[in-house]
Amino acid sequence: MPTRRFFLRNSALAMAGVGASPLWLERALCATDGARAGKKILVAIFQRGAADGLNVVVPHGEKAYYDLRPTIAIPRPTSDAGKKEDAAIDLDGFFGLHPSLGPLKPLFDQRHLAIVDAVGSPDPTRSHFDAQDYMESGTPGRKATQDGWMNRALPKAAGKVSPVRAVSLGPVLPRAMRGGAPAIAMQTIEGFGVRNAEAAKQFEQMYTASKDPLLQAAGRETFEAVAMLQAIQRQRYAPAAGADYPRGRFGQALQQIAQLIKSDVGLEMAFADIGGWDHHVNELGPRPSEGVLANLLREYGQALSAFWTDMGDRMNDVVVVTMSEFGRTAKENGNRGTDHGHANSMLVMGGDVKGGKVYGKWPGLEKEQLYEGRDLALTTDFRDVLGELVSRHLGNASLQTVFPGYDAKMLGLV
């Protein structure tokens, strides 16, 4: 259940998120301790629906991969110009990227993109809802956790913090960001505000006149956030260095995260998701570079690449991490798709990332090496990846608070 403070704050946000803010809100705009360049920022991307990690990060050096997937495996890397478009993009002689992820290869070569394979949640559930909940709460197998790992991971701050310290691009606040620390959700920067001046005045009076300190705080946080975002709205945004974001919801979400970061409003954490990964049927088209997975990966790869280009030197202070609730079965099903599996892959991108490497212990895909005889086995807990980013990138050493009951192991990612 959400806390009372969470309910009050989000009730205020619901009232605020209907348009552009009136002039009185502009006076709430003020400098904060967090609104300065150089603050470390973590951006989390959730691939909802359980992405097929074996066809995203292709183990082309594993013979069993091709035995298990006679019609949907991604072909081995090739120097044949006529076949390259449909072949895996080699990374290290064993692993490769899906051909739709070509925009990410230069980042891997420049050692700003790292991959963690055979990673995920140790909980055995194959329920999308439970697995997403466990990963976002950061407590696999525990349904009673009320807040999310991102909310708990926000470093303690002295003095006033930015009202847009933690932002999710989407219609509702994700499970990962819920908790006691202020966090907001918005579909667009432009759509966040109060259009009617009279209604805004009534909202202000309602919150400031309340004798409930939680209600007063909820209103104050909300209207400060609205004022700050309204100031950003008036500045026309053009991505830098020719960065070309795809037109879909995910690409536009990353563009707006970039805009928030470059506006120096004190953003420390951001969240966006991209759905559509549950490919039980016809995962690939007639060619590996076609079909639902290829199209989704094309948008995903182009958006991440555009974000990197747009951010420029700012990426020295930013890390992007991607995750999905679980992977897919190692063996294809009878419908040229895959079913719910276990371990998966995660991407970590940033200026301080020790990239150009695939991290994690590869477990193999032979029958006796598979989890429950059907799935890629897990060798790295997702909390090891997130824990390192929280402690070494954000500087929050209280990992037992962020991931209670778990001792995160450092992989050397940053």
N, C-alpha and C positions, 0 to 999 in steps of 0.2 A: 504494500500500500504506500502511496506517496505521503510525504510528510505534510503537515498543515502549512508550513512555510512554502513548500513546493506548490501546493494547491492555490494558495493566495497569490503567489507571484505569477503563476500561469493564468489565473483568472484575470489578473491585470493585463498580462500580455495579450490575452484574447480580446480585451476591450481596446487595446492600443493598436492592434495589428490590422487596421482597416483603411489606412490611407497615409497622407502626409501630415506632419505635425504642425500645429499653429505656432505663432511667434513666441508665446509665453514659454513653450518648451525649449526654445533655443537658449533661454537664460540658464537652463539647467546644465548646458554643456560646459564642462570644466576640465582642466588638466587633472590627470591622475598619476599615481606612482607608476602605473603600468604603461602609460602612453608614451613610449619612447622606443627608438630603434635599438636593436641589440638584444631585446628580450627573446629568450628561446621559445619556440612555438612548435607544438605538436599537432599534426593534422592526421586524423584517423579516417580511413575509408573502409566502409563495410560492403562487401559483395553479397547481397542477400539472395538466398536461394541455393547455396552450396555450389560454388564454382568447381569445375572439373580441373583440379590442379595438375593432373597428369597430362592434360592437353593444353594447359597454359604454360607450364614449365615442363618441357617434354624430355623424358629420360631416353633419348634416342640411342644411347649406348647400352640399353638393357634389352636383350633379346626377348625376354618374357613380355615386355610391353607390347610388342608387335604380335606375339602369339595370342595375347588376351584381347586384342582389339584389331581383328582382321579387316574391318571396314571403316573404323573411325580413328585409327592411329594417325598421327602426324608424320609424314615421311621423313626419313633421315636427311640431314643437311646435304646439299649437293652443289657442285660447281656448274652444273648444267643450267645455263641461262633460261632455257625454256621450262625448267621445272622448279626453279628457285622460289617462285611466287607461292608455291604450295608446300614447300619444305620447311622444316624447323630451322630456326636461325641459331647456329651453333654458338654456345657460350664458352665451354671449356673442354670440348671433346666428348663429354658424356651427356650434359644437359643442353637444351636449346629452348628458345622461345617460340611460341606459336607464330606463324608467319604474319598475323595481323598486328603483332607487337613490335614491328620493325622500329617505330619511333623511340622505343626504350633501349634499343641495342647501343646507341652511342653513349647513353648514360652509364650502362654497364661497363663499356670499354673505358670510360673516363673515371671509373671507380667511384661513381656517385650513386649507383644502384646496387643493392645487395638483395639476394634471394635466400630465404630460409625454406628448406623443403622438409617433407615428412613432419610437419608441424601442425599443431591444433590443440583441441581440448581433449583431456584424458577421459572425460565422461563418455560413456558408450552410446548415448542417445542418438537416434537418427530422426528425431523430431525437429523440424526447422525451428519451431517456436521455443522449445526448451533449449536447444543448442545456441540460438541467438541470445536468449536471455542469460545463459551461463557465461557466454563470452563477453557480453556487455557488462554484466555485473562483476566479472572477474573472479567468480567463485563457482567453478564447475561442480554440478551435482547438488548445489545448495539453492533451494527456491526461496528461502527466507530473507535473503539479502535485499535490502530496500534501496540502496543507492548503487551507482555505477562506478567503474574503475576510473573513468576520466574525471569524475567529480572529486573522488577521493585523492586523485593524483595532483590536483592543482596545488602548487607550492604555497606554503603559508606566506602571507604578505603583510608587511607592516604598513599601517595607514590605509588610506583610501585606495581601492582598486577600481579598474575600469568596469563600467556596467556591461561592456561587451567583451569581458575577459574570456568567456567560453561561449561559443556560438555554433549552433547546428543549422545547416541549410536543409530545410525540410519543413513539412507542416506541423510536426509534433517533436517535442524534445525526446531524443533517443534514450533508451535505457541506460546507456553508458554515461550520459551526462546528468542524470537525475541525482539529487542529493541536496545537502545543506548549502553548498556554495552556489552563488548566483550563476545561472546559465540561461540562455535564451535560444529559441528556435524561430526561424523565419524562412519563408519560401524565397523572398527576394529582399534586397536592401530597400528597393523602391517601394515595396508594398507594406513596409513596417512603419506605422505612425497613426495619428488620429486626424482625420480629414475635417471633421466638423469642430469649429472653435468652441461653440457652446457646449458640445458634449465633452470636449477636452476639459473645459473649465469645471464641469460637474464632476468628472472623474477626479480631477485634482483635489477639489473640495472634499469629496468622499474619502479619499485616502488620507489627506493631511488632517482632517477633522476626527478621524477614527481614534478611539482610545486604545485600540489594539496595536501594540508595537510591531507585531508581525505584519499586520495589514499596512501600517505606515511604511515599513521597510519595503514591502512588496511594491507599493505604489512608487516610492522614491526610486527604486532600482529600475522599474519599468520606464518611467518617464525620463530618467537620465539616459537610458539606452535609446529611447526614441529620439531624443534631442541629438545625441551623438550621431546616430544613423542618418538623421535628416540632414545634418551638415555634410555627410559623405554623399548623400543623394544629389546634392547640388553641383558636385564636381563630376563632370563628364569623364567616364573612365575609358581609356584606350590601352589595351594590353601592349606591353613593351616588346621591342626586338622582333616584331612581326609574329608574335605568338598567336596561333590560330586555334581557339577552343572550338570543339564540335558543338553544334547547335542544340544537342539534347540537354535534358535536365542535369545530368552529371557534369558535363562540360561547363555549363553555366554556373553550377554550384562552385566548382573550383575557381572559376574566374572571379566570383564574388568573394571567395575566401582570399584570393590574391589581392583584391581591392581593399579588403579590410586590413590585411597585413600592411600593405603599403601606405595606408592612411594613418598609421601610427596611432591607433586608438586604444592600444593596450591589449590586443588579442593575444591569448596564450594557448588556447586550444580551439580546434575547429573539427567538425564532424560532417561527413557527407556520405551518402550511400548510393549504390547503383544496384538495381534488382534485375531479375530475369535470368538467373543462372541455373535454374532447376530443369536440366535438359534430359528428360527421360526418353524423348523421341527425337530422331533426326537431328542429332547434335551437330553434325557436319552436313554441308550441302553436297552437291555432286563433286566438288573439289574442296580440299581442306581450307582454302582461302574464302570459301563461300558458306552461307548458312548462318543459323542463329548465333552459334558461339563465335564465329569469325566476325560477324557484324558487331556483337557486343564488345569483343576484345579490341576491335578497331576504335570504337568510341572511347573505351577505357584507356588504351595506350596513347591515343592522340591527346586526350584530356590531361593525362599526367605529364606528357612531354610538353604541352603548351604551358602548363603551370610552371614547370622548371624554367622554360625560356622566359616567361613573363616575369618571374621573380628575380632573375639575374643574381647579383651578389647577395640579395636577401636570403637566398637558400643556405647561406652559411649559418643562419640562425633557425632554419626550419628543417624538420624531419617529417616525411609523409610515410605512414605505415598502412598497409592494406591487409584485410583479413576476410575470411568467410567462415560460416558456422561449422562446416565440415566439408570433406571432399566427396568424391564419387567412387563407385565401385571400380576396381582395377579392370574387371572384365566387362566388355560391352554387353548390353542386354539384347533381346531379340528385335528391338525397334530402332537399332542404330543410335541408341542413347546410353545413358548410364544412370544407375540408381544411387540412393543415399549411401555414402561411404564413411570414411573416418579421417585419416590425416590428409593434409592439404599443403599449399604453399603460401608464403607471405612475401610481399615486397617491401623493402625499406629504402627510401630515397631521400638524400639530403647532402648538403655540402660537407658535413662532418662524418658522413657514413663511410665506413671502410668497405666500399663496394667492389665490383668486379669479381665477385666470388659467390658461390652457392654454399650457404652454411647448413649445418645439420648433418646427421649421420644417415646415409642412404640405407634403408633396410632391405631393399631388393623386392622383386615381384614374383619370385617363384612361389609355388603353392604353399610350401611350408613357411615362407617368410611373410605371408599376408596376414593381416589382422582378421581373426575369425574366418580364415580361409578365403576372404573375398576382397579385403580393402588394403590400401597402403597403410602400413603400420606407422604409428606415431613414435618418433624418437626425440622430439623437442616439444615441450609444453609452450603454448602461445604466451603464457605469462613470463617465460624467460625473455622473449622478444620485447614485449611491452615493458617488463620490469627494467630492462637495460635502458630503454628510451626514457622512462620516467626518472631513473636515478642518474644516468650519465648525461642525458640531454637536458631534461628539465631541471635537474639538480635536486630532486626530491628523494632523499635517502630513506624515507619511512616506508619501505616496501611492504612491511608487515601490515601497515594500515591500508595500503592500496590493494594488496592481494593477501588478505588475512589467511593465516594457516599455511602459506606457501613460501618456500625459500627459493627465490628466483636465481637462476644461474646465468652468469654473464657469458655471452657468445663472442664478444669483441666486435660488435657491429658498429659502434661509434667510439 
